Amino acid sequence: MGTRERRARSNESDRVLSELFLSAAKSRDGIALAAVGGYGRGELSPGSDLDILLLHNGQLSPDALLTFVNAMLYPIWDGTTSNPNIPRSVDHSVRTRSETREAAREDIKVAMGLLDIRFICGDVNLVAAVQHDAIDDWRKDSRKRLPQLREGLTSRHARAGELAYLLEPDLKEARGGLRDITALRAIALSGAVDVSLDRISKAESILGNIREALHAHSGKSRDRLLFQEQDKVALDMGYADADALMSDVAQSARDVDYLMELTCHRLDHRGKDGLGRILRRPRTTSLARGISVAHQEVVIDVDAFSSNDPVLGLRAAANAAQIGLPLSLDSCVELARSPSGVLPNPWPRQAREDLVALIGAGSAMVKVWEALDQEGLITTWLPEWATVRSLPQRNVLHRHTVDRHMVETAVHAAALTRRVHRPDLLLVAALFHDIGKGSHEDHSTRGSRLIKPLAVRIGFSEEDAHTLTILVQHHLLLSATATRRDLDDPATIASVLAVIPDIDTLELLHALSIADGEATGSAAWSTWKATLVADLVARTRAAMTGSTLAQQPELDAQQRGFAEVGALRVEVSVRESDYAIEIIAPDKPGLLSIVAGVLNLARLDVRSARTRSHGISAVMEWIVNLDPHAPIPTAEKLHQDLDMALRGQSDLERRIQERVDTYSKRPTIPVPAPEVEAFTSASADATVFEVRSHDMPGLLFRIGDAVTRCRVDIRSAIVTTLGAEAIDTLYVTEIAGGPLTRQRADEVADRLREMLR
């Protein structure tokens, strides 16, 4: 079964119809027979209709036309042709050239069918004229026709669903199916945008072959691949089993859908880059090192491919997802060819941070991830992904293939990052929680064995890799325990405590359970189950000891000695992929904000910071990355800038606001609302504030400034940026010393929330 058989069936139908036409027609002049639609393309499956158009020049009377049509088609309708190789269902129209043109203008389905018109018999010039009209009108009217086509796609997809993820998909009508391929051909023929149809030739062949086998097996014209027919079709086509068949269906549909998404994006944004007639080069906006925005896509600069930068691809993907724009297809193709796409083992810290930022972008990451996956970059970076790629889950609880389910779980986890203190571990666990599927071994057990070396390779510490192992191995624990065990029985809580070592891991597992359940669907995650799981977590947490708050950093003897001098001191150290900056400065209210502001204006991206006051000074350790085009930081230049700022001579607030305003013009994605919590009993000599938010330009400067305006002092700070998420823990005292009252703590917390809006 294949293209050759469908072509042969079409050719045989041409032969039979030509014989019938010639026997019914008195003359070939002024009348012709043409194939349209799928038959016009020579793609006849056993259950397909014969879509034909009888064209005439208007010289025949209605009675003569009726007599001709009946004489020609009755042998097919009544089966007297006795040819089993041609369909008996005929969809025919009888029109003149002008009537055909008018019908096409009124009905987009007619117009699209005519794009594939093919001469069979009769007056060849008449068919050629109609073909010219159809293509010419389609191109001329593309600005009206393409929105109509898009509207039809949307409504059809809503009815038929996504071919890649349905248990019983419609191979023709569903999203990513054969009708979408026809739509892509029509868009390409309009000339509005380039469409890389060669990318889906394999997908078209696979879907066409499976549809043909389905028709042949069922003896019917339906295109829905029912569950009970999948094993038989798989056997007929030589697949090992139905899972292998459905994996091919899923991958083919994803190929088609990816090209459709890309094509629709280009249609939506053609002519919207603000170029004037004089400008010939596209206007670009620098986004990160080697990364720009052009034509409403994120593109990798041409020169960057020769930079031998292993983090280039992940950096581009993270930036694209974080601003909600697609990653350029051309960039993905070039990246897949480039040796710069190979990551070392272990990954640099920046690569891990970019992966977390990509995963944490929520729904915006799906298209970017799909682009990377389509070009084979995901399996290059993460070989474990190959086993679950397009792996079907023939289970009524699941809506998606294994890999897409894990991506959807990560999307739901991105909305829960404010609930945990390690959003990076939550996001990575969500993305890989089912990585163990695809074999006969229990997927949780196999997954726990796969995740640890994967996590270490990505660059996580052994401790973090151990936590990820627990999360993957026990990602079903809370749901199963909450719904199957008595929560009032102490043994139930003890069973959870036996495998969950601390509160941090418990809150991660709780968030992962929610994300996994929500991604699976309402059949697997209900309000009832969510309530039971939350109750189990609350009871388990009450039985645990410890705290999730970051502890104040310890200073060594040398740092304490310099701090007691009370002079400004700056040291800069180059690390493998970032810079470490130690700053010791005379302590004063607002010092954290001032230093953060100076680093921001130096275009240094703060990844982490540890600060603590000692005597008359504060000791600060900063880990930073360079923004695009930022100069290499030097101790001399930073010392000069800090000295000016500490003496109030640098107008920090205005200059930082200008940078924030510049960044605010970029596209944004929805992110969870920031969280601010105040803990009045977590420290004996300070009040602790924990701020969890999406990272943004000038964030730490604004947090420090807001606290200072409340006339309190930051004695210690622990700043951590994980991907695109920031967690800042501040140990705050009154100016004269001592912790804040509950009322004062609430005032500061409210001020911080207001600033973060």
C-alpha positions in Angstrom: 0.0 0.0 0.0 1.4 3.4 -1.0 1.5 6.3 -3.4 2.0 3.9 -6.3 -1.2 2.0 -5.5 -3.2 5.2 -5.1 -1.8 6.6 -8.4 -2.7 3.3 -10.1 -6.2 3.5 -8.7 -6.5 7.0 -10.0 -5.2 6.0 -13.4 -7.6 3.1 -13.7 -10.5 5.4 -12.7 -9.3 7.8 -15.5 -9.4 5.0 -18.0 -12.9 3.9 -17.1 -14.3 7.5 -17.0 -12.6 8.3 -20.3 -14.3 5.3 -21.9 -17.7 6.3 -20.4 -17.2 9.9 -21.5 -16.3 9.0 -25.1 -19.3 6.6 -25.4 -21.7 9.2 -24.0 -20.4 12.3 -25.8 -21.2 13.0 -29.5 -18.2 15.3 -29.7 -15.2 16.3 -27.6 -15.5 20.0 -28.6 -16.8 22.3 -25.9 -17.0 19.7 -23.2 -14.5 18.1 -20.9 -14.0 15.9 -17.9 -11.6 16.9 -15.1 -10.6 15.5 -11.7 -10.5 17.8 -8.7 -9.5 17.5 -5.0 -7.7 14.3 -4.0 -8.6 12.6 -7.2 -7.1 15.5 -9.0 -3.8 14.9 -7.2 -4.0 11.2 -8.1 -4.5 10.2 -4.5 -7.4 7.7 -4.6 -7.8 5.5 -1.6 -10.3 2.6 -1.7 -12.9 4.6 0.1 -12.4 7.9 -1.6 -15.0 9.7 -3.7 -14.5 10.3 -7.4 -14.5 14.1 -7.3 -15.1 15.2 -10.9 -16.1 18.3 -12.8 -17.9 18.2 -16.1 -17.1 21.4 -18.0 -19.0 22.7 -21.0 -19.0 25.8 -23.1 -22.7 26.5 -22.6 -23.7 25.3 -26.1 -25.5 22.2 -24.9 -29.2 22.4 -23.7 -30.0 21.4 -20.2 -31.7 18.2 -21.5 -28.7 17.3 -23.5 -26.4 17.8 -20.5 -28.6 15.7 -18.3 -28.7 12.9 -20.9 -25.0 13.0 -21.2 -24.3 13.0 -17.4 -26.7 10.1 -16.9 -25.3 8.1 -19.7 -21.8 8.6 -18.4 -22.3 8.1 -14.6 -25.1 5.4 -14.4 -22.7 2.5 -15.2 -20.7 3.6 -12.1 -23.7 4.2 -9.9 -25.4 0.9 -10.7 -22.1 -1.1 -10.6 -22.3 -2.3 -14.3 -18.7 -1.3 -14.8 -17.9 -4.2 -12.5 -14.4 -2.8 -11.9 -13.5 -3.2 -8.2 -10.5 -0.9 -8.5 -12.5 2.3 -8.9 -14.7 3.9 -6.3 -18.5 3.8 -6.8 -19.1 7.0 -5.0 -19.1 10.0 -7.3 -19.2 13.7 -6.3 -19.8 15.6 -9.6 -20.5 19.1 -10.7 -21.6 20.3 -14.2 -20.6 23.9 -14.9 -19.4 26.3 -17.5 -16.1 28.1 -17.1 -17.8 31.3 -15.8 -20.1 29.3 -13.5 -17.1 27.5 -12.1 -15.3 30.7 -11.4 -18.3 32.2 -9.7 -18.8 29.0 -7.6 -15.2 29.2 -6.5 -15.6 32.9 -5.5 -18.6 32.0 -3.3 -17.3 28.7 -1.7 -13.7 28.3 -0.5 -14.0 24.5 -0.7 -14.8 24.7 -4.4 -11.8 27.1 -4.8 -9.4 24.8 -3.0 -10.6 21.7 -4.9 -10.0 23.5 -8.2 -6.3 24.1 -7.2 -5.8 20.4 -7.9 -7.8 20.2 -11.1 -6.5 17.7 -13.6 -7.6 17.0 -17.2 -9.0 13.5 -17.9 -10.8 13.7 -21.2 -12.4 16.0 -23.7 -11.6 19.6 -24.5 -8.2 20.2 -22.9 -8.3 23.9 -23.5 -11.4 24.3 -21.5 -9.8 22.6 -18.5 -6.6 24.6 -18.9 -8.6 27.8 -18.9 -10.4 26.8 -15.6 -7.1 25.8 -14.1 -5.6 29.2 -15.0 -8.7 31.0 -13.5 -8.5 29.0 -10.3 -4.8 29.6 -9.6 -4.9 33.3 -10.7 -8.0 34.1 -8.6 -6.6 32.3 -5.6 -3.4 34.3 -5.7 -5.2 37.6 -6.3 -7.7 37.0 -3.6 -5.3 35.5 -1.0 -5.8 38.3 1.5 -9.4 37.4 1.7 -9.1 33.7 1.1 -6.4 32.8 3.6 -8.3 34.2 6.6 -11.3 32.1 5.5 -9.0 29.1 5.2 -7.6 29.8 8.7 -11.1 30.1 10.1 -12.1 26.7 8.6 -9.0 25.2 10.1 -9.8 26.5 13.6 -13.4 25.2 13.5 -12.4 21.8 12.1 -9.6 21.3 14.6 -12.1 22.2 17.4 -14.4 19.4 16.1 -11.9 16.7 15.3 -9.2 17.4 17.9 -5.4 16.8 17.6 -4.4 13.8 15.5 -1.2 13.2 17.4 -2.9 12.8 20.8 -6.3 11.1 20.1 -6.9 7.5 21.0 -9.1 7.1 17.9 -8.1 9.9 15.5 -9.6 11.0 12.2 -6.7 10.8 9.8 -8.1 13.3 7.5 -10.0 15.9 9.5 -8.0 16.1 12.8 -5.3 18.7 13.4 -2.1 17.6 11.7 -4.0 15.3 9.3 -4.4 15.0 5.6 -6.7 18.0 5.2 -4.1 20.2 6.9 -1.6 19.1 4.2 -4.0 20.2 1.5 -4.4 23.5 3.3 -0.6 24.0 3.4 -0.4 23.3 -0.3 -3.1 26.0 -0.9 -1.2 28.5 1.3 2.0 27.7 -0.7 0.2 28.2 -4.0 -1.0 31.6 -2.9 2.6 32.9 -2.7 1.8 34.8 0.5 4.7 33.1 2.4 7.2 30.3 1.8 6.0 26.9 2.9 8.6 24.1 3.2 6.3 21.3 1.9 9.3 18.9 1.5 9.4 18.7 5.3 6.1 16.9 5.4 6.4 14.6 2.4 7.2 11.6 4.7 4.3 12.5 7.0 1.9 12.7 4.0 3.1 9.3 2.7 2.7 7.6 6.1 -0.8 9.1 6.8 -1.9 8.3 3.3 -0.7 4.7 3.5 -2.4 4.2 6.9 -5.7 5.7 5.6 -5.5 3.4 2.5 -5.0 0.3 4.8 -7.9 1.4 7.0 -10.2 1.7 4.0 -9.0 -1.7 2.6 -9.4 -3.4 5.9 -12.8 -1.9 6.9 -14.3 -1.9 3.5 -15.7 1.5 4.4 -14.9 5.1 3.5 -14.5 6.4 7.1 -11.2 7.9 8.1 -11.4 7.5 11.8 -8.9 4.9 13.1 -10.9 3.1 15.7 -9.2 1.4 18.6 -10.4 -2.1 17.6 -9.0 -1.6 14.1 -5.5 -0.4 15.1 -4.0 -3.8 15.7 -5.3 -5.1 12.4 -4.1 -2.2 10.4 -0.7 -2.4 12.1 -0.5 -6.1 11.1 -1.5 -5.4 7.5 1.2 -2.7 7.2 4.0 -4.7 8.8 4.2 -2.8 12.1 5.3 -4.7 15.3 2.1 -3.7 17.0 -0.5 -0.9 17.3 1.8 1.2 19.5 4.4 1.4 16.7 1.6 2.3 14.3 0.2 5.1 16.5 3.7 6.4 17.2 4.1 6.9 13.5 0.7 8.6 13.3 1.6 10.9 16.2 5.0 11.9 14.8 3.6 12.5 11.3 0.8 14.6 12.7 3.3 16.6 14.8 5.4 17.3 11.6 2.3 18.6 9.8 1.1 20.6 12.8 4.6 22.1 13.3 4.8 23.3 9.7 1.2 24.7 10.0 2.0 26.6 13.2 5.1 28.1 11.6 3.3 29.0 8.4 0.4 30.6 10.3 2.8 32.6 12.4 4.5 33.9 9.2 1.1 34.8 7.8 0.2 36.7 10.9 3.4 38.7 11.0 4.2 39.3 7.3 4.7 43.0 6.8 4.6 43.8 10.6 8.2 44.5 11.2 7.8 48.2 10.6 10.2 48.4 7.6 9.9 51.3 5.3 10.3 51.0 1.5 13.9 52.3 1.6 15.1 49.7 4.1 16.0 46.4 2.7 17.5 44.6 5.7 15.1 43.4 8.4 15.0 45.5 11.6 16.4 43.4 14.4 16.5 43.9 18.2 19.3 42.3 20.2 18.0 40.0 22.8 21.0 38.1 24.2 24.6 37.3 23.1 24.2 36.1 19.5 20.4 36.2 19.7 18.0 38.8 18.1 14.4 39.3 17.3 13.5 39.8 13.6 10.1 39.4 11.8 8.5 38.6 15.1 10.8 35.5 15.5 13.8 34.9 17.6 16.8 34.3 15.4 20.3 33.2 16.0 22.8 35.7 14.4 24.7 34.2 11.5 28.1 35.0 13.1 27.1 33.2 16.3 27.2 29.8 14.6 31.0 30.0 14.2 31.5 31.0 17.8 31.8 27.4 19.1 29.3 28.4 21.9 27.7 25.1 23.2 25.0 27.1 25.1 23.8 29.0 22.0 20.8 26.8 21.2 19.5 26.7 24.7 20.1 30.4 25.2 18.1 31.1 22.1 15.3 28.7 23.1 15.1 30.2 26.6 14.9 33.8 25.3 12.3 32.9 22.8 10.1 31.1 25.3 10.5 33.9 27.9 9.2 36.5 25.5 6.6 34.3 23.9 7.9 34.3 20.3 8.7 31.3 18.1 12.3 30.2 17.4 13.1 30.7 13.8 12.9 27.5 11.7 16.0 28.6 9.7 17.9 29.1 13.0 16.8 25.6 14.3 17.9 24.0 11.0 21.3 25.7 11.1 21.8 24.9 14.8 21.2 21.2 14.1 23.9 21.3 11.5 26.3 23.3 13.7 28.9 21.7 16.0 28.1 24.4 18.5 24.9 22.4 19.4 27.0 19.8 21.2 27.0 20.3 25.0 29.9 19.2 27.2 29.4 16.8 30.1 28.6 18.1 32.6 26.7 21.1 31.1 27.9 24.6 32.0 25.8 26.3 34.6 24.4 28.7 32.0 23.1 25.8 30.0 21.2 24.4 33.0 19.8 27.8 33.8 18.6 28.3 30.2 17.0 24.9 30.2 15.1 25.8 33.4 14.1 29.2 31.9 12.8 27.4 28.8 10.8 24.9 30.8 9.5 27.6 33.2 8.0 29.8 30.4 4.7 27.9 30.7 2.6 27.5 27.6 5.0 29.6 25.6 7.6 26.8 25.8 5.5 24.3 23.9 6.1 25.7 20.4 9.8 26.4 21.1 10.3 22.8 22.5 8.5 21.4 19.5 10.8 23.3 17.1 13.8 22.0 18.8 12.4 18.5 18.9 11.5 18.6 15.2 15.1 19.4 14.3 16.5 16.6 16.5 18.1 19.0 19.0 16.2 17.7 22.1 17.5 14.2 21.5 21.0 15.5 20.8 21.0 17.3 24.2 19.0 14.7 26.0 19.3 11.3 24.4 16.9 9.8 27.0 14.1 11.7 25.2 14.3 9.4 22.2 12.7 6.5 24.0 9.5 8.5 24.8 9.3 10.7 21.7 5.8 10.3 20.2 5.3 7.2 22.4 1.5 6.6 22.5 -0.4 6.0 25.7 -3.4 3.9 24.8 -5.1 4.7 28.0 -8.4 6.6 28.4 -6.9 8.7 31.2 -4.2 10.2 29.0 -4.8 12.8 26.3 -1.3 13.0 25.0 1.7 10.9 23.9 4.3 10.4 26.7 6.6 13.2 25.6 3.8 15.7 25.1 2.3 14.7 28.5 5.6 15.5 30.2 5.8 18.9 28.4 2.2 19.6 29.4 3.1 18.7 33.0 6.0 21.2 32.9 3.5 23.8 31.6 1.3 23.2 34.6 4.3 23.1 37.0 5.4 26.6 35.7 2.2 28.0 37.3 3.2 26.4 40.7 6.7 27.8 41.0 5.7 30.2 43.8 4.7 27.2 46.0 8.2 25.8 46.2 11.7 27.0 47.2 13.4 25.1 44.3 11.4 25.9 41.2 14.3 24.6 39.1 13.9 21.1 40.6 10.1 21.2 40.2 10.3 22.1 36.5 13.0 19.5 35.7 11.1 16.8 37.6 7.9 17.7 35.8 9.6 17.5 32.4 11.2 14.1 33.1 8.8 12.4 35.6 7.7 9.8 33.0 11.1 9.4 31.3 11.0 5.7 32.4 8.1 4.8 30.1 8.6 2.8 26.9 9.6 -0.6 28.4 8.0 -3.4 30.3 9.7 -2.3 33.6 7.8 -0.2 36.0 8.2 3.3 34.7 8.8 5.0 38.1 11.6 2.5 38.9 13.2 2.8 35.5 12.7 6.6 35.6 14.5 6.9 38.9 17.4 5.0 37.5 17.6 7.3 34.4 17.1 10.7 36.1 20.1 10.7 38.3 22.9 10.5 35.7 20.8 12.8 33.5 20.6 15.4 36.3 24.3 15.2 37.0 25.0 15.6 33.3 22.8 18.7 33.2 24.9 20.1 36.0 23.0 19.5 39.2 24.8 18.6 42.3 24.7 15.1 43.7 22.3 16.3 46.4 19.9 17.9 43.9 20.2 14.8 41.6 19.2 12.7 44.7 16.1 14.9 45.2 15.1 14.5 41.6 15.5 10.8 41.9 13.0 10.8 44.8 10.6 13.0 42.9 10.6 10.8 39.8 10.5 7.5 41.7 7.6 8.6 43.9 5.7 11.0 41.7 2.5 8.9 42.1 3.0 8.4 45.9 0.8 11.3 47.2 -2.1 10.6 44.8 -2.1 6.9 45.4 -1.7 7.2 49.2 -4.4 9.9 49.5 -7.0 8.0 47.6 -6.3 4.4 48.8 -5.2 4.8 52.5 -6.8 6.0 55.7 -5.4 9.4 56.4 -6.3 9.1 60.1 -4.1 6.0 60.4 -0.6 7.1 61.7 0.9 4.3 59.6 -0.2 6.2 56.5 1.7 9.3 57.4 4.7 7.2 58.5 4.7 5.5 55.0 5.2 9.0 53.4 7.8 10.1 55.9 9.8 6.9 55.2 10.5 8.1 51.7 10.2 11.9 51.8 13.2 13.3 53.8 12.3 16.9 54.3 9.8 19.7 53.8 11.5 21.0 50.7 11.1 17.6 49.0 7.5 17.3 50.2 6.4 20.7 48.8 8.1 19.7 45.5 6.3 16.4 45.4 3.0 18.1 46.1 3.4 20.6 43.3 4.5 17.8 40.9 1.5 15.7 41.8 -0.8 18.6 41.0 0.9 19.4 37.7 0.9 15.7 36.6 -2.7 15.3 37.5 -3.8 18.5 35.8 -1.8 17.6 32.6 -3.4 14.2 32.5 -6.9 15.6 32.6 -10.1 15.8 34.7 -10.5 12.0 34.7 -7.3 11.7 36.6 -7.4 14.9 38.7 -10.5 16.2 40.4 -11.3 18.6 43.2 -11.9 15.6 45.5 -8.5 14.1 44.8 -6.7 17.5 45.1 -8.3 18.0 48.5 -7.3 14.6 49.7 -3.7 15.1 48.5 -3.5 18.5 50.2 -4.8 17.0 53.5 -2.2 14.3 53.3 0.6 16.8 52.7 -0.6 19.0 55.6 -0.6 16.1 57.9 2.9 14.9 56.7 4.3 18.4 57.0 3.0 18.7 60.6 5.0 15.6 61.4 8.2 17.0 60.0 10.8 19.3 61.5 13.0 21.9 59.9 12.6 25.0 57.8 12.7 25.9 54.1 14.1 29.4 54.8 17.7 30.1 53.5 20.1 30.6 56.4 22.4 33.7 56.7 25.8 33.2 55.1 28.9 32.7 57.3 32.0 34.9 56.9 35.5 33.7 57.1 38.2 35.4 59.2 39.7 37.3 56.3 36.3 38.7 55.3 35.6 39.8 58.9 39.0 41.4 59.1 38.5 43.5 55.9 34.9 44.4 57.1 36.3 45.9 60.3 38.5 48.3 58.3 35.3 50.0 57.0 36.7 50.8 53.5 35.3 50.0 50.0 37.0 46.9 48.5 36.1 45.2 45.2 37.5 41.9 43.8 36.5 40.3 40.5 37.2 36.6 39.7 36.6 35.0 36.3 34.9 31.6 36.6 34.1 29.0 33.9 31.0 30.6 32.6 30.4 33.6 34.8 32.1 36.1 37.2 32.4 36.2 41.0 32.5 39.6 42.6 33.3 40.2 46.2 32.4 43.7 47.5 33.1 44.9 51.1 31.6 48.3 51.7 30.8 50.6 54.6 27.3 49.6 55.8 24.4 52.0 55.4 20.6 51.7 54.8 20.0 51.0 51.2 23.4 49.5 50.5 22.0 46.3 48.9 19.9 48.4 46.5 22.8 50.7 45.6 25.2 47.8 44.8 22.5 45.9 42.9 21.8 49.1 40.9 25.4 49.6 40.0 25.7 46.0 38.8 22.5 46.4 36.8 23.8 49.5 35.1 27.1 47.7 34.3 24.8 45.2 32.5 25.7 42.3 34.8 23.0 39.8 35.3 22.9 38.7 38.9 22.5 34.9 39.3 23.1 34.7 43.1 24.2 36.8 45.9 25.1 36.3 49.6 25.4 39.4 51.8 25.9 39.9 55.5 26.7 42.9 57.7 29.6 42.7 60.1 30.6 45.6 62.3 30.7 48.8 60.3 30.7 47.1 56.9 28.8 44.6 54.8 30.4 41.7 53.0 28.8 40.8 49.6 29.5 37.9 47.2 27.8 38.2 43.8 27.7 35.7 40.9 26.9 37.5 37.6 26.7 36.9 33.9 27.3 39.4 31.2 24.4 41.0 29.2 24.8 41.3 25.5 27.6 43.8 24.5 28.5 44.4 28.2 32.2 45.1 28.8 34.2 42.7 30.9 33.8 43.8 34.5 37.0 45.0 36.3 37.6 45.7 39.9 38.8 49.2 39.2 35.7 50.2 37.2 33.3 48.7 39.6 35.1 50.4 42.5 34.8 53.7 40.8 31.1 53.3 40.0 30.3 52.1 43.5 32.2 54.9 45.1 30.2 57.5 43.1 26.9 55.7 43.9 27.7 55.5 47.6 28.3 59.3 47.6 25.0 59.9 45.8 26.5 61.1 42.6 25.2 58.6 40.0 21.4 59.1 39.9 20.8 55.4 40.0 17.0 55.4 40.2 16.6 57.4 37.0 19.1 55.4 35.0 17.7 52.1 36.1 14.2 53.2 35.3 15.4 54.0 31.7 16.7 50.4 31.4 13.5 49.0 32.8 11.5 51.1 30.3 13.6 49.7 27.5 13.0 46.1 28.5 9.3 46.8 29.0 8.9 47.2 25.3 9.7 43.6 24.7 6.9 41.0 24.4 6.0 39.3 27.7 4.4 36.1 28.8 2.0 35.4 31.7 3.7 34.5 34.9 2.5 33.5 38.4 1.9 36.5 40.7 4.8 37.2 43.1 4.7 36.0 46.7 5.9 37.9 49.7 6.0 36.3 53.1 7.2 37.7 56.5 8.5 35.5 59.3 8.7 37.2 62.6 9.9 34.2 64.6 12.4 32.6 62.2 15.4 34.5 63.6 16.2 35.8 67.1 17.6 39.1 66.0 15.9 39.9 62.6 12.6 39.6 60.7 12.9 37.4 57.6 11.2 38.3 54.3 11.0 35.9 51.5 10.2 37.2 48.0 9.5 34.8 45.2 8.9 36.3 41.8 9.7 36.2 38.1 13.1 37.7 37.4 13.1 41.1 35.8 15.5 43.9 35.1 16.4 45.9 38.2 14.4 43.5 40.5 16.9 43.5 43.4 17.4 47.2 43.2 13.7 47.8 43.5 13.3 45.3 46.4 16.2 46.9 48.3 14.8 50.4 47.6 11.3 49.4 48.7 12.7 48.0 52.0 14.9 51.1 52.6 11.9 53.5 52.0 10.2 51.7 54.9 13.1 52.9 57.2 14.4 49.5 58.0 17.8 47.9 57.4 18.8 44.8 55.5 21.3 43.0 57.6 21.7 39.9 55.4 20.4 38.7 52.0 20.4 35.5 50.1 19.6 36.0 46.5 19.1 33.1 44.1 18.0 33.1 40.5 16.9 29.8 39.1 16.2 29.9 35.4 13.8 32.8 35.1 12.6 32.6 38.8 14.1 34.7 41.6 14.0 33.8 45.3 15.2 36.6 47.6 15.5 36.0 51.4 16.1 39.2 53.4 17.0 39.4 57.1 15.7 42.8 58.1 16.0 44.9 61.4 15.0 48.2 62.6 17.6 51.0 61.9 18.5 50.9 65.6 18.6 47.1 65.6 16.3 44.3 66.5 13.4 42.5 64.6 10.3 44.2 63.4 6.9 44.0 65.1 4.2 42.1 63.3 2.6 45.3 62.3 5.8 46.8 60.9 6.5 43.5 59.1 3.1 43.6 57.4 3.8 47.2 56.3 7.1 46.2 54.7 5.5 43.1 53.1 2.7 45.3 51.6 5.2 47.8 50.2 7.1 44.9 48.6 3.9 43.5 47.0 3.0 47.0 45.7 6.5 47.4 44.2 6.3 44.0 42.4 2.9 44.6 40.7 
